[in-house]
Amino acid sequence: MTDTHAMIDTEVQSNDVVLFMKGTPQMPMCGFSGQVVQILDYLGVPYKGINVLASNELRQGIKDYSNWPTIPQLYVKGEFIGGADIVREMFQAGELQSHLKSRGLQVRETA
């Protein structure tokens, strides 16, 4: 296991919700990362954003880790949820909210 893989694994296992993204939650560097940040912020779910642009090893490492070719990547309680399209579709269907609640996470109730 490489150092990058070990670091990713530690982040995924030790944070309830972690988003590997381009940029930061405060300053997303791509539209897809921005969409997922907006959804998570809207739901009021605490999460950790990790900027894959910080290193090429990390950017490639997360793709290898999940066997998923695109970024952003959302993990909940150690489980890979998906990228922007999947997260958006789950959110619109109410599935993301249910999934987060079923994992014991607080989700802001919206009117």
N, C-alpha and C positions, 0 to 999 in steps of 0.2 A: 504494500500500500504506500503510495507516495505521500509526501508531506501535504500536498494540496488536497488529495483525497481525504486524508485524515482531518485536515482543517475543516473541509466541507462537512464531513460526517459529524464532527463535533458541533458545528453550528446547527445542523439539521436536528441533531438529537437533543441539544441543550436549549433550544428556543421553541416555544409553543408554535409560533408562526414566524417563518423566515422567508424573505423574498430575495432571490438572487436576481439582480436587475442591472440595467445600464444606468449609471448615475446613482443618486441618493433619493430617499423619499422626499426630501426638501427640494431637490433639483433633478428630476428624472431626465435622462439624456436620450430617451426615445419614446415615441408615442405609446408603444405597447407597455413599457414599464410604467409610464404615466397613468395608463388606464387601470392597471392593477392597483397602483398606489391610491388612486381615486376611490376605487371600490373598497379597499381595506379601510381607508380613512372614513368613508361614508358609513361603514359598518361599525366604526369605532373600535376595531380589533387592534390591540397592541401587537406590533410585529417588528422584526429587525430587518432592515434593508441592507443588503450587501452589494457593493458596487463591483461588478465583474470587470469594469474597465480599469480597475486598479492594477490588474496584472493579466498578461496573456495566459499564464498557467491557470489562474482562477477561471478565466473566461472559457478555456477549453476544458478545464477540470470539471466544471459543473455539467457540461454537456456529456462528458464521459460518465460522470457519477449517476446521472438520471437516465442515460441513454436517450436523451431528448435533444433535438438539434437546435432549439431556439431559446432565447432569453427574452422576457423574464421567466423564472420558474418559481412556483409557490409551493412551499412545504408546510403542512400542518401536523404537529405532533409526530414529526419524523416521517410522514407520508407525503410522497410527491403528488400534488394535486394536478398541476398542469401549467400551461403557459397562458398568455393573455386571452386567447379565444376561448379556451376551456373555462377559465375563471369567469370571463364575462358571461358566457352562456349559463354557467351554473348560478351566477348571481342573478341574472334576469329570471331564471326559473325558480329562484328561491332555494335552490339546492345547496349553494355555498353557505347560506345562513344556517340551514338545518345541519349541514356537515360540521360547521364550526361549533354550534350548540351541542351537538352529539358528542363532541370531543371535550366538552366542559368549558368552552370559551364564551365569554360575555360578548353578545352582539347587540348593538344599539337597535332598539325597536323603532321602526320608522312608521310614521302615520300613513 
